Amino acid sequence: MIRENLQRIVEELPKGVTLVAVSKTKPNEAILEAYNAGQRIFGENKVQEMTQKAEMLPKDIQWHLIGHLQRNKVKYIAPFVSLIHGIDTFKLLKEIDKEGRKNNRIIDVLLQFHIAQEETKFGFSFEEAQEMLEDPEFSAMEHVNIRGVMGMATFTENKSQVADEFRALNNYFLTLQGHFFKFNPTFDTVSMGMSGDYAIAIDEGSTMVRIGSSIFGER
Ligand SMILES: *Cc1c(COP(=O)(O)O)cnc(C)c1O
């Protein structure tokens, strides 16, 4: 069913919205099924799992780390990761810059914002992000490139609350773009929307959806 699910979702997505197929906990065979149906971008939330899968699977897969990332694990993914979604502290960004330098590459990242009401979700507040972007130490970094923002809405049936949270994230994106990234056309990504809420996210300006269970089945 993976091929059918994937094709149905890809057809639904408007132009300009990128699909990250979230393959966490799923075996390599499931990823290959999606790969053979044309999918190239996969999302994982654990460093070790992503590293193991990347070793085994085709080299043209673009691996996105979508979960919380600990600083001491950055080194394992720095050589190959395509996009890190969950930057939530300046310290983490500095570590990625350091590992990017060692690997002689510029690592693409997204700033994660706390938009949900739940306490448990990670992310910057707008003020924290602003403070970081104004810091001279940030301007001096040469091995990270901030591509945009990422967020997760509250897990609730209340669609207008979810829409409000996504709208807030898109507003953060637009404000940061106007203030800090006016001359950086690669600041172009709003990563929001999962299996249960991606339609709302797209209505609110998402350019990247992260979909797992609707493609691969329940975990
Ligand atoms: C697991 C996960 C997803 C995908 O969730 P589904 O509900 O299975 O689509 C998206 N984003 C993040 C950060 C996740 O951890």
The ligand as a Tripos MOL2 file, in Angstrom:
@<TRIPOS>MOLECULE
LIG
   15    15     1     0     0
SMALL
NO_CHARGES

@<TRIPOS>ATOM
      1 C1          6.7590   11.4720   13.5760 C.3       1 LIG1
      2 C2          6.8660   12.8690   13.1180 C.ar      1 LIG1
      3 C3          6.1430   13.3140   11.9920 C.ar      1 LIG1
      4 C4          5.2020   12.4410   11.1990 C.3       1 LIG1
      5 O1          4.0660   12.1030   11.9450 O.3       1 LIG1
      6 P1          2.8300   11.3480   11.2860 P.3       1 LIG1
      7 O2          1.6960   11.7060   12.1750 O.co2     1 LIG1
      8 O3          3.1670    9.8960   11.3120 O.co2     1 LIG1
      9 O4          2.6500   11.8540    9.9010 O.co2     1 LIG1
     10 C5          6.3260   14.6260   11.5970 C.ar      1 LIG1
     11 N1          7.1540   15.4570   12.2530 N.ar      1 LIG1
     12 C6          7.8420   15.0580   13.3280 C.ar      1 LIG1
     13 C7          8.7320   16.0550   14.0210 C.3       1 LIG1
     14 C8          7.7230   13.7670   13.8090 C.ar      1 LIG1
     15 O5          8.4160   13.4000   14.8860 O.3       1 LIG1
@<TRIPOS>BOND
     1     1     2 1
     2     2     3 ar
     3     2    14 ar
     4     3     4 1
     5     3    10 ar
     6     4     5 1
     7     5     6 1
     8     6     7 2
     9     6     8 1
    10     6     9 1
    11    10    11 ar
    12    11    12 ar
    13    12    13 1
    14    12    14 ar
    15    14    15 1
@<TRIPOS>SUBSTRUCTURE
     1 LIG1         1 GROUP 0 **** ****
